[in-house]
Amino acid sequence: MSNKLVGSSLTREILERGDEQVWCAVSNDSEAHAMSIIEKSDYSSLVYITSFHDDEFICRAGKSWRFAIPVRKIELTQKEVGL
């Protein structure tokens, strides 16, 4: 048995520790659907989650989501782009 936090559980814990917003891939269908958003680079479904209430994640725009998987934005390096 693992106590490793992933997916929406990780997002809830990040918010509970006091972070004001978490960059997430979101879905109302499933965590698998949210993961497919990440894999497809569907940036329209990446939002800042600011709270978790009544089993729903709330984004900065006020919309609620059932699933929210934390992601990160990182700067590419010269090596990563092959230059």
C-alpha positions, -999 to +999 in steps of 0.1 A: +000+000+000+013+034-010+007+067+007+019+086-024-004+115-033-013+120-069-039+136-090-068+154-073-057+141-039-024+159-044-042+191-054-064+190-023-033+186+000-015+215-018-045+237-011-049+225+025-012+234+033-021+270+023-012+275-013-034+301-029-036+286-063-025+254-081-020+252-119-041+221-129-055+201-158-092+198-150-122+177-160-157+169-148-155+134-163-126+116-147-090+119-137-081+099-168-098+126-189-078+153-171-046+133-179-055+131-215-058+169-215-021+170-203-010+145-229-028+163-257-015+197-246-050+211-245-041+244-228-077+256-227-083+230-199-054+242-177-066+265-150-056+279-116-075+261-089-080+283-058-101+262-034-118+229-027-153+229-012-182+204-012-161+178-032-155+203-060-124+223-071-130+260-078-109+278-104-099+314-104-128+322-128-153+307-103-162+275-123-163+242-104-145+210-114-147+174-101-111+165-109-080+187-109-045+173-115-016+196-107+008+204-135+037+227-138+049+251-164+086+251-170+110+271-192+126+251-220+164+250-221+186+252-252+195+215-248+158+205-246+151+221-280+183+207-296+202+239-302 
